[in-house]
Amino acid sequence: MTLQTTWFFLWGLLWAIFFMTDGFDFGVGTLLPFLGKNDDDKRIMINAIGPVWDGNEVWLITAGGVTFAAFPKVYAVMFSSLYSALMLILFALILRGVSFEFRGKVESAAWRKVWDACSFAGSAVPALLFGVAFANIFEGIPIDQNGIYQGNLLTLLNPYGLCGGVLFLLLFVQHGALWLSVKTEGDLQQRAIRTSHRLWPVTVGIAVAFLVYSKFATRLYDNYMAHPVFFLVIVLTVAALLGVRLFLGQGNYGKAWIASAITIVGATFFGVIGLFPNLFPSSINPSFSLSAFNASSSPLTLTIMLGVVAVFIPIVLIYQAWSYHLFKSKTTSEDLDYEEAY
């Protein structure tokens, strides 16, 4: 049981790291048509995430890989149940990556507008749908005793699922606006700062609504009531969200971005802790739920994987920290002259 519990925690951690890192990429892409007043602004925004966005998506592959290897039954049922939503996310992610590369290939304003629209859709759609998917998991998916999904895409677009989707979108857009506040300068930076200030109270309102809604729509709070120490996660997440506003007011945008990152990780673990030991709960009958204990790989497989993760995850973290450090300077109009620039 210790192995399954460890892998449950790692599963949640990898998703949290993905949301924390790729979240600001989604946010910048979503803000592209609103903050980019001209082509230079839009190029600066894209180049502000250019050196790191594809590396951030490694965590999506890692999280998906862990689900497949550690909890193969969950992977099978999840990807069949959420097939339509996950395919939309996949196509949107492909479209986003292509848009970054293609928008500058032709000297045409119309051409760039098409790919800018693709960047927006390829960022906003995954942000929204990831929130919808995880909110539905928190609430419970209508799967029967055979793991067959009893619903369709519209089933996922229920009020609680949409509330989770809007919350994820707002958290990511706030995260992206703060990234631009750190990485840009001049008028673009000021627009990003103003956007961060305006988004914060809206994000707080939706976050409070989601926490309250979760009490009535899910059983997430059962684990918290059984082990009150877990409420510290919620307290830390709320404190980090308040810290975003505090650091914004002080003009310390780097610390505000870090506080935003902690908020996203905390919001993810709010659900992960509430789910335990379930990874894919059934809303039809709790006995049909897939948990860390009834859907995991063999102990030998989990042990071997743990050794692999212990070696390679630190390497990935070190490399990614190095790349963030290497490209820590602000992105300016002078950077657009480089051949490597988008």
DOLO-221033 format. One record per residue (C-alpha): x, y, z; chain. Coordinates in pm, 1 decimal. Layout:
REM DOLO-221033
- x y z chain
- X Y Z A
...
END
This chain:
REM DOLO-221033
- x y z chain
- 0.0 0.0 0.0 A
- 294.4 231.1 59.6 A
- 398.0 201.5 -306.0 A
- 47.2 281.1 -430.7 A
- 21.9 578.5 -195.9 A
- 360.9 707.3 -309.1 A
- 261.5 681.8 -672.8 A
- -70.5 849.7 -605.1 A
- 121.6 1144.2 -459.2 A
- 365.1 1147.9 -754.8 A
- 72.6 1135.7 -997.1 A
- -76.7 1445.6 -837.8 A
- 260.3 1618.6 -814.5 A
- 338.2 1575.2 -1184.5 A
- -0.1 1718.2 -1284.5 A
- 56.2 2008.2 -1045.0 A
- 399.7 2081.6 -1196.3 A
- 249.5 2072.0 -1545.9 A
- -24.9 2317.7 -1451.6 A
- 226.6 2542.7 -1275.0 A
- 469.7 2555.4 -1568.3 A
- 255.4 2530.8 -1879.8 A
- -16.1 2734.9 -1710.5 A
- 154.8 3067.4 -1777.2 A
- 209.9 2961.1 -2141.1 A
- -163.5 2906.8 -2174.4 A
- -221.2 3241.2 -2006.8 A
- 9.9 3431.9 -2241.1 A
- -149.0 3269.2 -2546.6 A
- -496.4 3354.2 -2420.1 A
- -394.0 3717.3 -2363.7 A
- -229.7 3749.1 -2706.6 A
- -520.2 3922.3 -2887.3 A
- -594.7 4147.3 -2587.9 A
- -252.2 4273.2 -2480.2 A
- -77.0 4261.5 -2815.7 A
- -161.6 4596.5 -2971.8 A
- 73.6 4551.8 -3268.6 A
- 288.1 4283.1 -3429.0 A
- 594.7 4366.7 -3218.9 A
- 393.6 4332.1 -2897.9 A
- 264.1 3993.4 -3006.7 A
- 608.9 3873.7 -3106.4 A
- 748.7 3986.2 -2771.4 A
- 471.3 3796.6 -2591.0 A
- 541.2 3478.3 -2786.4 A
- 916.6 3512.8 -2743.4 A
- 868.8 3567.2 -2369.2 A
- 758.4 3202.9 -2348.5 A
- 950.7 3085.8 -2656.0 A
- 1252.9 2928.2 -2481.2 A
- 1046.6 2734.0 -2225.4 A
- 695.9 2651.4 -2349.5 A
- 783.0 2322.8 -2521.6 A
- 993.5 2212.4 -2224.5 A
- 697.8 2282.7 -1996.2 A
- 485.8 2038.6 -2194.3 A
- 727.0 1758.6 -2104.5 A
- 541.8 1745.8 -1772.3 A
- 217.0 1662.9 -1954.3 A
- 389.0 1366.0 -2119.1 A
- 535.1 1265.4 -1783.5 A
- 199.3 1287.4 -1605.0 A
- 29.9 1089.1 -1880.4 A
- 312.9 835.1 -1880.1 A
- 286.6 784.0 -1505.4 A
- -87.9 732.3 -1535.1 A
- -27.5 470.1 -1806.7 A
- 254.7 284.8 -1629.2 A
- 150.9 308.0 -1263.2 A
- -226.8 293.6 -1304.0 A
- -294.5 130.6 -1644.2 A
- -662.0 61.0 -1577.3 A
- -719.0 425.7 -1484.8 A
- -541.2 530.4 -1805.7 A
- -762.1 303.0 -2014.6 A
- -1088.9 411.9 -1854.9 A
- -990.5 780.2 -1837.0 A
- -891.2 807.0 -2200.9 A
- -1201.7 624.1 -2318.1 A
- -1438.6 818.2 -2089.9 A
- -1286.0 1160.9 -2156.3 A
- -1190.2 1080.6 -2514.7 A
- -1366.4 1375.1 -2681.8 A
- -1237.2 1630.8 -2432.4 A
- -882.2 1492.4 -2440.4 A
- -875.9 1484.8 -2821.2 A
- -988.4 1848.2 -2828.1 A
- -705.7 1930.7 -2587.7 A
- -455.4 1738.7 -2803.3 A
- -562.3 1909.9 -3125.9 A
- -553.5 2248.9 -2953.1 A
- -200.4 2186.1 -2825.1 A
- -85.3 2083.9 -3172.8 A
- -247.8 2394.0 -3319.8 A
- -76.0 2615.4 -3063.2 A
- 271.5 2476.2 -3134.4 A
- 221.5 2508.9 -3509.1 A
- 93.1 2866.0 -3473.7 A
- 409.3 2981.6 -3297.3 A
- 625.8 2845.4 -3577.2 A
- 407.5 2943.3 -3874.4 A
- 288.9 3298.1 -3794.9 A
- 615.6 3458.0 -3911.5 A
- 667.4 3246.8 -4222.5 A
- 469.2 3475.4 -4455.5 A
- 476.9 3855.5 -4463.8 A
- 101.4 3899.3 -4451.2 A
- -114.3 4061.7 -4183.9 A
- -403.9 3827.2 -4265.7 A
- -174.8 3523.9 -4233.0 A
- -56.1 3638.6 -3890.6 A
- -411.7 3705.7 -3772.9 A
- -511.8 3349.6 -3856.4 A
- -222.9 3204.1 -3656.0 A
- -278.2 3448.7 -3370.7 A
- -636.2 3320.7 -3349.9 A
- -496.2 2966.3 -3344.3 A
- -257.8 3063.2 -3062.1 A
- -551.1 3199.3 -2864.9 A
- -770.1 2892.8 -2922.9 A
- -479.1 2656.0 -2867.5 A
- -416.8 2814.3 -2528.1 A
- -764.7 2896.2 -2397.0 A
- -930.3 2566.4 -2495.2 A
- -682.7 2337.9 -2310.4 A
- -686.0 2566.6 -2005.1 A
- -1064.5 2548.3 -1989.2 A
- -1095.4 2177.5 -2068.9 A
- -827.5 2066.3 -1823.2 A
- -1029.0 2240.8 -1554.3 A
- -1352.4 2082.8 -1676.7 A
- -1192.2 1736.5 -1684.6 A
- -1042.8 1755.1 -1336.2 A
- -1356.3 1909.3 -1185.1 A
- -1555.7 1618.4 -1325.9 A
- -1305.5 1374.7 -1176.2 A
- -1345.5 1549.6 -840.8 A
- -1724.4 1520.2 -873.6 A
- -1720.8 1164.9 -1007.0 A
- -1750.0 1022.8 -1357.0 A
- -2053.0 811.4 -1457.3 A
- -1871.1 482.3 -1516.2 A
- -2027.8 141.8 -1455.0 A
- -1878.4 -172.4 -1303.9 A
- -1701.4 -247.0 -1634.7 A
- -1544.0 97.7 -1655.6 A
- -1778.6 198.6 -1939.5 A
- -1859.3 568.5 -1952.1 A
- -2233.6 636.6 -1937.9 A
- -2243.1 980.5 -2093.8 A
- -2102.4 1209.1 -2363.7 A
- -1907.2 1532.7 -2397.9 A
- -2206.1 1740.7 -2290.2 A
- -2227.0 1534.4 -1970.3 A
- -1890.7 1683.6 -1872.9 A
- -2013.2 2037.8 -1933.7 A
- -2216.3 2042.7 -1614.2 A
- -2223.4 2346.6 -1383.4 A
- -1952.2 2216.3 -1148.3 A
- -1730.9 2110.4 -1438.0 A
- -1767.6 2451.4 -1603.7 A
- -1692.9 2624.9 -1272.5 A
- -1369.2 2426.6 -1251.7 A
- -1289.8 2511.1 -1613.1 A
- -1338.8 2883.5 -1556.9 A
- -1124.9 2868.1 -1241.2 A
- -837.8 2696.8 -1423.3 A
- -862.0 2945.9 -1710.2 A
- -851.9 3244.5 -1475.1 A
- -561.5 3100.9 -1273.6 A
- -362.6 3041.7 -1592.5 A
- -441.9 3381.9 -1744.0 A
- -341.6 3549.8 -1416.5 A
- -23.2 3339.8 -1419.1 A
- 48.7 3446.0 -1777.0 A
- -15.2 3814.9 -1706.6 A
- 230.4 3800.1 -1416.6 A
- 488.5 3628.5 -1637.5 A
- 458.0 3914.2 -1886.9 A
- 486.4 4162.3 -1598.9 A
- 823.2 4006.2 -1518.8 A
- 949.0 3943.8 -1872.2 A
- 847.5 4257.9 -2061.7 A
- 886.1 4633.1 -2027.1 A
- 722.2 4956.1 -2136.4 A
- 355.7 4979.6 -2237.4 A
- 317.5 4604.6 -2279.3 A
- 436.3 4546.1 -1924.6 A
- 198.3 4810.6 -1791.1 A
- -95.1 4648.4 -1972.0 A
- 3.2 4312.9 -1822.6 A
- 23.2 4463.5 -1473.9 A
- -318.4 4627.0 -1508.3 A
- -462.3 4298.8 -1632.4 A
- -318.7 4115.7 -1330.2 A
- -481.2 4368.7 -1095.9 A
- -819.1 4336.8 -1271.9 A
- -812.8 3957.6 -1285.8 A
- -726.3 3905.1 -920.6 A
- -1066.0 3983.6 -759.9 A
- -1246.7 3784.3 -1029.3 A
- -1017.4 3487.1 -968.1 A
- -1073.7 3511.5 -592.3 A
- -1450.7 3517.7 -643.2 A
- -1450.2 3208.9 -865.9 A
- -1206.5 3029.3 -631.8 A
- -1435.2 3089.4 -332.9 A
- -1736.5 2976.4 -536.1 A
- -1552.1 2658.0 -638.5 A
- -1451.2 2577.4 -279.9 A
- -1809.8 2621.6 -159.2 A
- -1955.3 2435.8 -458.4 A
- -1715.8 2147.0 -391.9 A
- -1874.2 2098.1 -49.9 A
- -2209.9 2020.7 -211.2 A
- -2109.0 1862.6 -543.7 A
- -1825.6 1634.3 -428.3 A
- -1693.1 1430.3 -139.2 A
- -1354.2 1601.8 -146.0 A
- -1393.3 1737.3 205.9 A
- -1433.8 1390.1 359.5 A
- -1057.4 1340.8 379.8 A
- -1014.0 1690.2 521.4 A
- -1270.9 1628.4 793.9 A
- -1109.6 1294.0 877.5 A
- -760.6 1450.1 885.6 A
- -793.4 1823.4 968.0 A
- -419.2 1877.7 918.7 A
- -488.3 1869.9 544.8 A
- -673.0 2201.4 578.2 A
- -325.6 2353.9 587.6 A
- -311.2 2295.4 211.5 A
- -620.6 2510.3 162.1 A
- -485.6 2774.1 402.0 A
- -151.5 2783.0 217.9 A
- -328.1 2810.3 -119.1 A
- -547.5 3097.3 1.5 A
- -242.2 3268.3 152.7 A
- -57.1 3235.6 -178.9 A
- -353.0 3384.3 -366.2 A
- -359.4 3675.6 -122.1 A
- 16.9 3701.9 -167.4 A
- -34.4 3760.8 -539.6 A
- -227.0 4078.6 -459.8 A
- 19.2 4184.3 -190.6 A
- 323.1 4152.4 -415.5 A
- 140.7 4315.3 -705.6 A
- 73.6 4616.4 -485.9 A
- 442.7 4628.4 -392.3 A
- 549.1 4608.0 -755.7 A
- 737.6 4282.4 -688.3 A
- 614.3 4089.8 -991.4 A
- 860.3 3803.6 -956.9 A
- 732.2 3716.3 -610.2 A
- 374.9 3763.0 -733.2 A
- 442.7 3505.5 -1006.7 A
- 587.9 3262.1 -749.8 A
- 280.1 3312.8 -530.8 A
- 63.1 3241.9 -835.0 A
- 260.0 2922.9 -901.6 A
- 203.9 2810.0 -541.0 A
- -166.6 2888.0 -579.2 A
- -193.5 2659.4 -882.4 A
- -4.5 2376.6 -712.0 A
- -217.9 2415.9 -400.1 A
- -541.3 2419.3 -600.4 A
- -437.1 2096.0 -770.6 A
- -349.7 1927.9 -441.6 A
- -678.1 2044.4 -289.5 A
- -847.0 1803.7 -529.0 A
- -579.9 1532.5 -516.1 A
- -595.5 1510.5 -135.6 A
- -973.6 1505.1 -142.9 A
- -975.5 1226.4 -401.0 A
- -740.5 986.5 -220.4 A
- -736.3 692.1 -265.1 A
- -959.5 730.3 -571.0 A
- -807.9 834.0 -902.6 A
- -1125.8 797.8 -1104.9 A
- -1433.6 790.3 -879.8 A
- -1765.9 665.5 -1014.5 A
- -2072.2 882.8 -967.1 A
- -2295.7 581.0 -1031.5 A
- -2169.5 365.9 -746.5 A
- -1862.0 427.1 -527.1 A
- -1775.8 56.4 -553.1 A
- -1713.2 106.8 -927.2 A
- -1443.0 368.0 -859.1 A
- -1082.9 313.2 -966.1 A
- -836.4 377.0 -687.0 A
- -463.6 366.0 -625.9 A
- -514.7 23.2 -473.0 A
- -743.8 -156.3 -719.2 A
- -605.6 -14.2 -1044.3 A
- -228.1 -3.5 -994.9 A
- 47.6 -201.0 -1163.1 A
- 228.5 -479.2 -980.4 A
- 455.8 -394.0 -684.1 A
- 759.0 -493.2 -893.3 A
- 662.1 -251.7 -1170.7 A
- 600.5 29.8 -921.7 A
- 934.9 -36.3 -752.3 A
- 1128.9 -28.9 -1079.6 A
- 948.3 287.3 -1187.5 A
- 1028.1 451.6 -854.6 A
- 1396.2 395.2 -917.6 A
- 1369.3 542.4 -1266.7 A
- 1181.6 847.4 -1138.2 A
- 1433.4 898.7 -855.7 A
- 1710.3 925.9 -1116.6 A
- 1552.1 1112.0 -1406.3 A
- 1303.3 1357.0 -1249.0 A
- 1583.7 1546.3 -1065.0 A
- 1775.8 1564.6 -1395.6 A
- 1472.4 1715.1 -1569.2 A
- 1422.6 1960.7 -1282.7 A
- 1787.7 2066.8 -1290.3 A
- 1780.3 2113.5 -1667.1 A
- 1458.4 2312.4 -1655.0 A
- 1586.5 2531.5 -1371.6 A
- 1900.0 2596.6 -1576.9 A
- 1695.9 2691.3 -1885.6 A
- 1478.1 2932.0 -1683.7 A
- 1792.9 3087.2 -1538.2 A
- 1954.6 3113.7 -1881.5 A
- 1656.6 3300.4 -2027.4 A
- 1570.6 3504.9 -1716.9 A
- 1630.8 3844.9 -1879.0 A
- 1348.2 4056.4 -2013.9 A
- 1227.0 4007.2 -2370.1 A
- 1262.7 4332.8 -2565.1 A
- 1216.7 4453.4 -2920.5 A
- 1591.1 4405.2 -2978.5 A
- 1545.1 4031.1 -2925.5 A
- 1315.1 4018.9 -3226.4 A
- 1609.5 4077.3 -3457.5 A
- 1765.2 3739.9 -3375.2 A
- 1724.1 3469.7 -3635.5 A
- 1599.3 3230.5 -3366.7 A
- 1315.0 3464.1 -3262.1 A
- 956.2 3381.3 -3345.3 A
END
